[in-house]
Amino acid sequence: MGTPRKHIASHLQIAYDVSMKRTRENKLAYAAGIVDGEGCIAIYKKPIRNGQYKGVATNYHLTVVITQKDGKMVDWLYGNFGGSVSLHKKWERPDEKCWAHEWTINYQNAANFLKQILPFLVSKKRQAEIAIRFQSRITFGQKLSSHELNLRAQIADELKAEKRTYTFSQHENVQRRVRDEHAIVQ
């Protein structure tokens, strides 16, 4: 008497589900590491350039950008999370051309991406939380009140301010250097 096929299949399905979950978590953690190290989370302000509000209204939009010289990472991000990929010439010297690959994801797709990687972010976690809060305010098909536009501007400014903050390492060598530099300044 052997184990029924149905029982074996359920065990294989459980093993597959656990493996896929682990693989998904690994991908999310890897993407978070890329964003923490190389990413830019931004809320851009753009004047509306067409339609009835042309020149008199402002639009804000969320974007996440990763720029790399090598295209493998941006292709991996695109393959796993969507968005778009573009190529830009950064500089040119007589002996060299430097190209930069850029992966970009915008609006609600950017917020969904940030929500997925949020548990794994370290240095840009607060930026991601602000960005997600911003995007949650976005509605379509409604005229925005001046109060709502002011709130969006405040959130965009909050994100800019957060991007200007940083934390020194808690390693004793760094802390010693910070104390020494602080003592010299005073």
C-alpha positions in Angstrom: 0.0 0.0 0.0 1.6 3.3 -1.0 0.7 6.8 -0.4 -2.3 8.0 -2.4 -1.4 10.2 -5.4 -3.7 12.9 -4.1 -1.7 13.1 -0.8 1.6 13.3 -2.6 0.3 16.0 -4.9 -0.9 18.1 -1.9 2.6 17.8 -0.3 4.2 18.8 -3.6 1.8 21.8 -3.9 2.7 22.9 -0.3 6.4 22.6 -1.1 5.9 24.6 -4.3 3.9 27.3 -2.5 6.5 27.6 0.2 9.3 27.8 -2.5 7.4 30.4 -4.5 6.7 32.5 -1.4 10.4 32.4 -0.5 11.3 33.3 -4.1 8.8 36.1 -4.1 10.1 37.4 -0.8 13.7 37.2 -2.1 12.8 39.2 -5.1 11.0 41.9 -3.0 14.0 42.0 -0.6 16.4 42.3 -3.6 14.3 45.1 -5.2 14.2 46.9 -1.8 18.0 46.7 -1.6 18.2 48.3 -5.1 15.9 51.1 -4.1 17.7 51.7 -0.8 21.1 51.9 -2.6 20.3 53.3 -6.0 16.7 54.4 -6.1 15.0 57.8 -6.2 11.5 58.1 -4.8 10.1 61.4 -5.9 6.9 63.4 -6.2 7.3 65.7 -9.2 5.3 68.9 -9.7 4.3 69.7 -13.2 2.2 72.5 -14.6 -0.8 71.3 -16.7 0.1 72.0 -20.3 -3.2 71.3 -22.1 -6.9 71.4 -21.7 -9.0 73.9 -19.8 -6.5 74.1 -16.9 -3.5 74.8 -19.1 -1.1 77.2 -17.3 -3.4 77.7 -14.2 -3.2 74.4 -12.4 -0.5 72.1 -11.1 -0.3 68.3 -11.2 1.8 66.2 -8.9 2.9 62.6 -9.6 4.8 59.9 -7.9 7.7 58.2 -9.5 10.4 55.7 -8.6 13.6 55.7 -10.7 16.6 53.5 -10.7 19.6 54.5 -12.9 22.4 52.1 -13.8 25.2 52.0 -16.3 24.7 48.2 -16.8 21.2 47.3 -18.2 20.8 43.9 -16.4 19.3 45.3 -13.2 16.8 47.6 -14.9 15.8 44.7 -17.2 15.3 42.5 -14.1 13.2 45.3 -12.4 11.1 45.7 -15.6 10.6 41.9 -16.0 9.4 41.6 -12.3 7.6 44.8 -11.7 6.7 46.5 -15.0 7.3 50.2 -15.5 9.5 51.3 -18.4 13.2 51.3 -19.4 15.0 54.0 -21.3 18.6 54.8 -22.2 20.3 58.2 -21.7 23.7 59.4 -22.7 25.3 60.8 -19.5 28.5 62.2 -20.9 30.9 61.8 -23.8 34.6 61.9 -23.8 36.9 61.4 -26.8 37.7 57.9 -25.5 34.4 56.9 -24.0 30.7 57.2 -24.2 28.7 56.6 -21.0 25.2 55.5 -21.2 22.8 55.1 -18.3 19.8 52.8 -18.3 16.8 54.1 -16.4 14.0 52.0 -15.0 10.9 54.1 -14.1 7.6 53.3 -12.5 4.9 56.0 -12.0 1.7 56.8 -10.2 -0.4 54.0 -8.7 2.0 51.4 -10.1 4.9 53.1 -8.2 2.8 53.0 -5.0 1.9 49.3 -5.5 5.6 48.5 -6.0 6.6 50.5 -2.9 3.9 48.7 -0.8 5.3 45.4 -1.9 8.9 46.2 -0.9 8.1 48.3 2.1 8.8 45.6 4.7 12.3 45.1 3.3 13.3 48.8 3.0 15.9 50.2 5.4 17.1 53.6 4.5 14.2 54.8 2.3 11.4 53.2 4.3 10.1 56.6 5.5 10.3 58.1 1.9 8.2 55.1 0.7 5.6 55.6 3.4 5.3 59.3 2.5 5.0 58.4 -1.2 2.3 55.8 -0.6 0.4 58.2 1.6 0.6 60.8 -1.3 -0.6 58.4 -3.9 -3.6 57.3 -1.7 -4.9 60.8 -2.1 -5.1 60.7 -5.9 -8.6 60.5 -7.4 -9.6 60.9 -11.0 -12.4 62.8 -12.6 -12.8 65.3 -9.9 -11.7 68.9 -9.8 -9.3 69.5 -7.0 -9.9 72.0 -4.3 -7.2 74.4 -3.3 -7.1 72.7 0.0 -6.3 69.3 -1.7 -3.6 70.9 -3.9 -2.0 72.4 -0.8 -2.1 69.0 1.0 -0.4 67.4 -2.0 2.2 70.2 -2.0 2.8 69.7 1.7 3.3 66.0 1.2 5.7 66.6 -1.7 7.7 69.0 0.5 7.7 66.4 3.3 9.3 63.9 1.0 11.9 66.4 -0.2 12.8 67.2 3.5 13.0 63.5 4.3 15.4 63.0 1.3 17.7 65.6 2.9 18.0 63.7 6.2 20.5 60.9 6.8 21.7 58.8 9.7 25.3 58.2 10.7 26.3 54.6 11.2 26.2 53.5 14.8 29.6 51.8 14.3 32.1 53.0 17.0 34.6 54.2 14.4 32.0 56.4 12.8 30.6 57.7 16.1 34.2 58.5 17.3 34.8 60.5 14.0 31.4 62.3 14.4 32.3 63.3 18.0 35.8 64.5 16.9 34.4 66.5 14.0 31.7 68.0 16.3 34.4 69.0 18.9 36.5 70.7 16.2 33.5 72.7 14.9 32.7 74.0 18.4 
